Amino acid sequence: MNIREIEEAAEQFWLSAAMPPTFPRPIERAAQRALPLWIVKWPSAEVPAVTQFLLTHRLTATCVEDDDLKGCLYAYRGRGIIFVSGEDDEYEQRYTIAHEIAHFLRDYYRPRLDVIRVLGPSATEVLDGARSPTHRERLHATLARMRLGPHLQVLPRHDNSQRIRSVEDYADALGMELVAPSRAATAMMREMESKPTDEILQALGSSFGLPSYVFEPLLASVRRTFTGGLLDFATDALRR
């Protein structure tokens, strides 16, 4: 995973949104300014409700196995719809929206733009399912990891399988960078290094407007780095 690539993608998103870099990040409003996205909230993001919405709006509905979702992304014809559970609190919704924006950017929008840039505007007919692709168009779509036709991506509430995790890791990283830049979060962690873990996590969650648990992996990584640095320093001192 290229950390610099993730940072640049997040920076470009906020430049496109043309909004001040305040925290907690107003990710929902920024998404609607920076991208062709529509955010829909229901009391709960359940598959039957998502499917019915798509059918009502004459969009191709794709069945998924999970009945209860934290979020869901549907993308077609260069646009996207993010479905979010309105039962979740504000912090959880911000995290879900950022995660689904990351999916939209990496798995749909940027690959689509890459294909169109290489093949020309006529490629939109293929990407949108209006006609069959030529061999060359199919090859480029494959190389860009671009699915032809509608794209559906779900964030299950209770699935921690390796299959899901391998798909979600990048979205987790980019989603976090969108709302809690790693440099800002890491700086705050180092300032509070001597504080108890629960206090640090609570302060991070409050500052960035996110569930505190999402910072646990980064905090563990920062503490390993900090401890390693102290050990190296002590070892060097003893050798002198």
C-alpha positions as CSV (number, residue, x, y, z in Angstrom):
1,M,0.0,0.0,0.0
2,N,1.5,3.3,-1.1
3,I,1.2,5.8,1.8
4,R,2.1,8.8,-0.4
5,E,-0.5,7.8,-2.9
6,I,-3.1,7.8,-0.2
7,E,-2.1,11.2,1.1
8,E,-2.2,12.7,-2.4
9,A,-5.6,11.2,-3.1
10,A,-6.9,12.8,0.1
11,E,-5.3,16.1,-0.5
12,Q,-6.8,16.2,-4.1
13,F,-10.2,15.4,-2.7
14,W,-10.1,18.4,-0.3
15,L,-8.7,20.7,-2.9
16,S,-11.6,19.8,-5.2
17,A,-14.1,20.4,-2.4
18,A,-12.6,23.9,-1.8
19,M,-13.3,23.8,1.9
20,P,-11.1,24.9,4.9
21,P,-9.2,22.1,6.6
22,T,-11.1,22.1,9.9
23,F,-11.8,19.2,12.2
24,P,-14.1,17.3,12.5
25,R,-14.1,17.2,8.7
26,P,-17.5,17.9,7.1
27,I,-17.0,14.9,4.8
28,E,-20.7,14.7,3.7
29,R,-20.8,18.2,2.4
30,A,-17.4,18.0,0.9
31,A,-18.3,14.8,-1.0
32,Q,-21.2,16.5,-2.7
33,R,-19.0,19.4,-3.7
34,A,-16.0,17.4,-4.9
35,L,-17.6,14.3,-6.5
36,P,-20.8,13.3,-8.4
37,L,-22.1,11.6,-5.3
38,W,-25.6,11.4,-3.6
39,I,-25.8,10.4,0.1
40,V,-29.0,8.6,1.2
41,K,-29.7,7.9,4.9
42,W,-32.3,5.5,6.3
43,P,-33.1,4.4,9.8
44,S,-31.0,1.3,8.9
45,A,-29.1,0.5,5.7
46,E,-30.7,-2.9,5.0
47,V,-30.4,-4.8,1.7
48,P,-34.2,-4.8,0.9
49,A,-34.4,-1.0,1.3
50,V,-31.3,-0.5,-0.9
51,T,-32.7,-2.8,-3.5
52,Q,-36.1,-1.2,-3.5
53,F,-34.6,2.3,-3.8
54,L,-32.6,1.2,-6.9
55,L,-35.6,-0.4,-8.5
56,T,-37.8,2.6,-7.8
57,H,-35.3,4.8,-9.6
58,R,-35.0,2.3,-12.4
59,L,-31.4,1.4,-11.6
60,T,-30.0,-2.1,-12.0
61,A,-30.3,-3.8,-8.6
62,T,-27.7,-6.3,-7.5
63,C,-28.5,-8.7,-4.6
64,V,-26.0,-9.1,-1.8
65,E,-25.9,-11.6,1.0
66,D,-25.7,-9.3,4.0
67,D,-29.0,-8.1,5.5
68,D,-27.6,-5.4,7.8
69,L,-25.0,-2.9,6.4
70,K,-23.0,0.0,7.8
71,G,-22.9,1.4,4.4
72,C,-23.3,0.7,0.7
73,L,-22.0,2.3,-2.5
74,Y,-23.8,2.0,-5.8
75,A,-22.1,3.6,-8.9
76,Y,-23.3,3.8,-12.5
77,R,-22.8,6.2,-15.4
78,G,-20.0,8.1,-13.7
79,R,-22.1,8.9,-10.6
80,G,-22.5,7.3,-7.2
81,I,-25.0,6.8,-4.3
82,I,-23.8,6.2,-0.8
83,F,-26.4,4.5,1.5
84,V,-25.7,5.1,5.2
85,S,-27.4,3.7,8.3
86,G,-29.2,6.6,10.0
87,E,-29.3,4.6,13.3
88,D,-25.6,5.1,13.7
89,D,-24.3,8.1,15.5
90,E,-22.7,11.1,13.8
91,Y,-19.2,9.8,14.4
92,E,-20.0,6.4,12.9
93,Q,-21.7,7.9,9.9
94,R,-18.7,10.1,9.2
95,Y,-16.4,7.1,9.2
96,T,-18.8,5.1,7.0
97,I,-19.2,7.9,4.5
98,A,-15.4,8.4,4.3
99,H,-14.9,4.7,3.8
100,E,-17.4,4.5,0.9
101,I,-15.9,7.6,-0.7
102,A,-12.6,5.8,-0.7
103,H,-14.2,2.9,-2.5
104,F,-15.8,5.3,-5.0
105,L,-12.5,6.9,-5.8
106,R,-10.3,3.8,-6.0
107,D,-12.6,1.2,-7.3
108,Y,-14.8,3.2,-9.6
109,Y,-14.2,6.8,-10.4
110,R,-10.5,7.0,-10.9
111,P,-10.3,3.8,-12.9
112,R,-13.2,5.1,-15.1
113,L,-11.4,8.4,-15.8
114,D,-8.2,6.4,-16.6
115,V,-10.1,4.3,-19.2
116,I,-11.8,7.3,-20.7
117,R,-8.4,9.2,-20.9
118,V,-6.8,6.3,-22.8
119,L,-9.7,5.2,-25.0
120,G,-11.5,8.5,-25.5
121,P,-15.1,9.6,-24.7
122,S,-16.7,6.8,-26.6
123,A,-15.5,4.4,-23.9
124,T,-18.3,5.7,-21.7
125,E,-20.7,3.7,-23.8
126,V,-18.9,0.5,-22.9
127,L,-18.4,1.4,-19.2
128,D,-22.1,2.2,-18.9
129,G,-23.2,-1.0,-20.6
130,A,-24.7,0.7,-23.7
131,R,-22.6,-1.5,-26.1
132,S,-20.2,-4.4,-26.0
133,P,-16.5,-3.6,-25.7
134,T,-14.0,-4.3,-28.3
135,H,-11.0,-6.5,-27.4
136,R,-8.9,-3.4,-26.8
137,E,-11.5,-1.7,-24.7
138,R,-12.0,-4.9,-22.6
139,L,-8.2,-5.1,-22.1
140,H,-7.9,-1.6,-20.9
141,A,-10.9,-1.9,-18.6
142,T,-9.3,-5.0,-17.1
143,L,-6.0,-3.4,-16.6
144,A,-7.6,-0.4,-14.8
145,R,-9.6,-2.8,-12.6
146,M,-12.7,-1.3,-14.0
147,R,-16.0,-3.3,-13.9
148,L,-18.2,-2.7,-16.9
149,G,-21.7,-1.6,-16.0
150,P,-23.1,-0.9,-12.5
151,H,-20.8,-1.2,-9.5
152,L,-22.0,-2.2,-6.1
153,Q,-19.8,-2.2,-3.0
154,V,-21.1,-3.0,0.5
155,L,-19.6,-2.5,4.0
156,P,-21.1,-5.4,6.1
157,R,-21.6,-4.8,9.8
158,H,-20.6,-8.2,11.0
159,D,-18.1,-9.6,8.4
160,N,-14.4,-9.9,9.4
161,S,-13.4,-12.6,6.9
162,Q,-10.1,-12.4,5.2
163,R,-11.9,-12.1,1.8
164,I,-13.6,-8.9,3.0
165,R,-10.5,-7.5,4.8
166,S,-8.3,-7.8,1.8
167,V,-10.8,-5.8,-0.2
168,E,-11.3,-3.2,2.5
169,D,-7.8,-2.4,3.7
170,Y,-7.2,0.3,1.1
171,A,-10.6,1.8,1.7
172,D,-9.9,1.9,5.4
173,A,-6.6,3.7,4.9
174,L,-7.9,6.2,2.4
175,G,-11.1,6.8,4.3
176,M,-9.1,7.5,7.5
177,E,-6.8,9.9,5.6
178,L,-9.8,11.8,4.3
179,V,-11.1,12.6,7.8
180,A,-8.2,12.0,10.1
181,P,-4.9,12.6,8.3
182,S,-2.2,10.3,9.6
183,R,0.3,13.1,10.2
184,A,-2.2,15.1,12.3
185,A,-3.4,12.1,14.3
186,T,0.2,10.9,14.9
187,A,1.3,14.3,16.1
188,M,-1.6,14.3,18.6
189,M,-0.7,10.8,19.8
190,R,2.9,11.8,20.4
191,E,1.9,14.9,22.4
192,M,-0.2,12.6,24.6
193,E,2.3,9.7,24.7
194,S,2.3,9.5,28.5
195,K,-1.5,9.4,28.8
196,P,-3.5,6.3,29.3
197,T,-4.6,4.6,26.1
198,D,-8.3,5.1,26.7
199,E,-7.7,8.9,27.3
200,I,-5.7,9.2,24.0
201,L,-8.4,7.3,22.0
202,Q,-11.2,9.4,23.5
203,A,-9.3,12.6,22.7
204,L,-8.7,11.5,19.1
205,G,-12.3,10.5,18.6
206,S,-13.5,13.8,19.9
207,S,-11.0,15.9,17.8
208,F,-11.6,14.1,14.5
209,G,-15.3,13.3,15.0
210,L,-14.8,9.5,14.7
211,P,-15.4,6.4,16.8
212,S,-12.4,6.1,19.1
213,Y,-11.8,2.4,18.1
214,V,-10.7,3.3,14.6
215,F,-7.5,4.8,16.0
216,E,-6.4,1.7,17.8
217,P,-4.2,0.3,15.0
218,L,-2.4,3.6,14.4
219,L,-1.8,4.2,18.1
220,A,-0.3,0.7,18.5
221,S,1.9,1.4,15.5
222,V,3.0,4.8,16.8
223,R,3.8,3.3,20.2
224,R,5.9,0.6,18.7
225,T,7.9,3.2,16.7
226,F,8.3,5.4,19.8
227,T,9.5,2.5,22.0
228,G,11.9,1.3,19.3
229,G,13.3,4.7,19.0
230,L,14.0,4.9,22.8
231,L,15.6,1.4,22.8
232,D,17.9,2.4,19.9
233,F,18.9,5.5,21.7
234,A,19.7,3.7,24.9
235,T,21.6,1.0,23.1
236,D,23.8,3.5,21.3
237,A,24.4,5.4,24.6
238,L,25.6,2.2,26.3
239,R,28.0,1.4,23.5
240,R,29.8,4.6,23.8
